[in-house]
């Protein structure tokens, strides 16, 4: 097979001469579009990267590492997800097909690059610990008191009831908190993309899981907001990841390059 396809890493405004390497140490290069738009790619033989789990994990990491390096070199990128491949078609090479796509979508790509300039993505998950959050509720206090002095068999039954009660109380508190936490995070970000498929950890009620688009010079404001939430709610369990390239806000797949594998 020949490397007549192009594997896409993302769209940038301008690309430096040395972009480094991508998956399997393949050299990256830029496919220029109209002024202010270029695609970062390497040559590819056409088949999606697939195989053993360890190999796929390595390829995903190498893809992400390349995207982050280009992002830091250029300041802004519309990152492509793993395994976006542009194929030739008839007499048209993959290079020309990608250039045509860049030309057709240049205005929207430039607009999005401008909107993401100087921005990073942070991912935030806020949950409530069942035991800590429900611990002061009168019904929970009474249920715990009822355990004292009971035979082991009765205690096991009562503990099951206590676990269900703590879960119900905490989930009710989580429903009360979601709007407030949502507003706090919106106040320290340009955009918020909520992940409604997130699942909480054990003994935790999920309040909110979201990706935030934040100015790079305002990342500390998100940290301060999360600290205020933690101080006000000792039972809060907060995960805070990033900063990363703005994967959740790139919108590149709304006008996806040709032949992205499904």
SVG drawing of the C-alpha trace seen along z (x, -y; Angstrom):
<svg xmlns="http://www.w3.org/2000/svg" viewBox="-36 -36 47 48">
<polyline fill="none" stroke="black" stroke-width="0.4" points="0.0,0.0 1.1,-3.6 0.7,-6.5 -1.8,-8.3 -4.3,-9.1 -3.9,-11.9 -4.3,-11.4 -5.7,-14.6 -4.6,-16.1 -6.4,-19.4 -6.9,-22.8 -4.7,-25.8 -4.4,-29.4 -0.7,-29.3 1.7,-26.4 5.4,-26.6 7.8,-24.8 8.7,-22.2 5.6,-20.5 7.3,-17.4 6.0,-13.9 2.7,-12.1 1.7,-8.5 4.5,-6.0 6.9,-9.0 5.6,-9.9 6.6,-13.5 3.8,-16.1 3.3,-18.7 0.7,-21.3 -1.8,-21.3 -2.4,-25.0 -5.9,-26.3 -7.0,-29.9 -5.2,-32.5 -5.5,-31.8 -6.4,-28.1 -4.2,-25.0 -4.6,-21.4 -1.9,-19.4 -1.5,-15.9 0.8,-13.1 0.8,-10.6 -1.3,-7.5 -2.0,-4.2 -5.7,-4.4 -6.8,-1.8 -7.9,-3.2 -5.6,-2.5 -7.1,0.6 -5.8,3.7 -4.7,4.8 -5.9,2.6 -2.3,1.8 -1.5,0.6 -4.7,-1.5 -4.0,-3.1 -0.4,-4.0 -1.7,-5.5 -4.4,-7.6 -1.7,-8.9 0.6,-9.7 -2.2,-11.5 -3.1,-13.5 0.6,-14.4 0.9,-15.7 -2.2,-17.8 -1.0,-19.3 2.4,-20.1 0.9,-21.8 -1.5,-23.7 1.3,-25.0 3.3,-25.9 0.5,-27.8 -1.6,-29.0 -4.9,-27.7 -6.1,-24.5 -9.3,-22.9 -8.3,-19.4 -9.5,-16.3 -10.5,-13.2 -8.5,-10.0 -8.7,-8.2 -9.9,-11.0 -8.5,-10.0 -8.9,-11.8 -8.9,-9.5 -8.2,-10.2 -11.2,-10.0 -11.0,-9.3 -8.4,-11.7 -8.4,-13.9 -5.6,-13.3 -6.3,-13.4 -4.3,-16.6 -6.5,-18.3 -9.7,-17.0 -8.6,-18.4 -7.7,-21.7 -11.1,-21.9 -12.7,-21.2 -10.6,-23.9 -11.7,-26.4 -15.4,-25.5 -15.4,-26.0 -12.7,-28.6 -14.9,-31.3 -16.4,-29.1 -13.0,-27.6 -11.4,-31.0 -14.3,-32.2 -13.9,-29.3 -10.1,-29.6 -10.6,-33.3 -13.1,-32.3 -10.7,-29.7 -7.6,-31.9 -6.0,-32.0 -8.5,-29.5 -8.1,-26.1 -10.4,-23.3 -10.9,-22.2 -13.0,-19.3 -14.8,-19.5 -16.9,-16.9 -18.7,-17.6 -20.3,-14.9 -21.5,-14.6 -20.3,-11.9 -23.4,-10.0 -22.1,-9.6 -20.8,-13.1 -23.6,-14.9 -26.4,-13.0 -24.7,-12.6 -26.5,-15.5 -29.9,-14.8 -32.3,-14.0 -33.5,-10.8 -30.0,-9.6 -28.9,-10.5 -31.9,-8.5 -31.1,-5.5 -27.5,-5.4 -28.6,-5.7 -30.9,-2.7 -28.0,-0.5 -26.5,-0.7 -26.9,2.5 -28.7,4.4 -27.9,8.0 -25.5,8.5 -28.3,9.8 -30.6,6.8 -27.7,4.4 -27.0,5.8 -30.7,5.1 -30.6,1.6 -27.3,0.8 -28.9,1.6 -31.8,-0.7 -29.3,-3.4 -27.4,-3.2 -30.5,-3.6 -31.6,-6.6 -28.2,-8.3 -28.3,-7.8 -31.8,-9.3 -31.0,-12.3 -27.7,-13.0 -29.4,-12.7 -32.0,-15.2 -29.3,-17.6 -27.5,-17.1 -30.7,-18.2 -30.9,-21.3 -27.2,-22.2 -27.0,-21.7 -28.4,-25.1 -26.2,-27.0 -23.0,-25.1 -23.9,-25.5 -24.2,-29.3 -20.9,-29.4 -19.0,-27.6 -20.7,-29.6 -19.5,-32.7 -15.8,-31.7 -15.9,-30.3 -16.7,-31.4 -18.7,-28.2 -19.8,-25.2 -20.5,-21.8 -22.3,-19.5 -21.5,-15.7 -24.9,-14.1 -23.5,-10.6 -21.0,-10.9 -21.4,-8.3 -20.5,-9.0 -18.1,-7.0 -19.1,-4.6 -21.0,-6.3 -21.3,-9.5 -24.2,-11.4 -23.2,-13.3 -24.2,-16.9 -22.5,-18.2 -19.9,-17.0 -18.8,-19.5 -16.1,-20.8 -15.3,-24.5 -13.8,-26.8 -11.7,-29.2 -9.2,-32.0 -5.7,-30.7 -5.1,-33.6 -8.3,-32.9 -7.7,-29.2 -7.0,-30.2 -10.6,-31.7 -12.0,-28.2 -9.8,-26.8 -11.0,-29.6 -14.7,-28.9 -14.2,-25.2 -12.5,-26.0 -15.5,-28.0 -17.8,-25.2 -15.7,-22.7 -15.6,-25.1 -19.3,-25.5 -20.0,-21.8 -17.6,-19.6 -19.2,-16.5 -18.3,-17.7 -16.0,-15.4 -14.4,-17.5 -12.3,-16.3 -10.6,-19.0 -8.6,-18.1 -6.6,-20.1 -5.8,-22.5 -6.1,-20.8 -6.7,-21.8 -10.4,-22.6 -11.6,-19.3 -15.1,-19.8 -15.5,-23.2 -13.7,-22.8 -16.9,-22.1 -14.7,-20.6 -16.8,-17.5 -19.9,-19.6 -18.2,-20.1 -16.1,-17.0 -13.4,-16.3 -14.3,-13.6 -14.0,-10.0 -13.8,-10.2 -14.2,-6.5 -17.5,-5.9"/>
</svg>
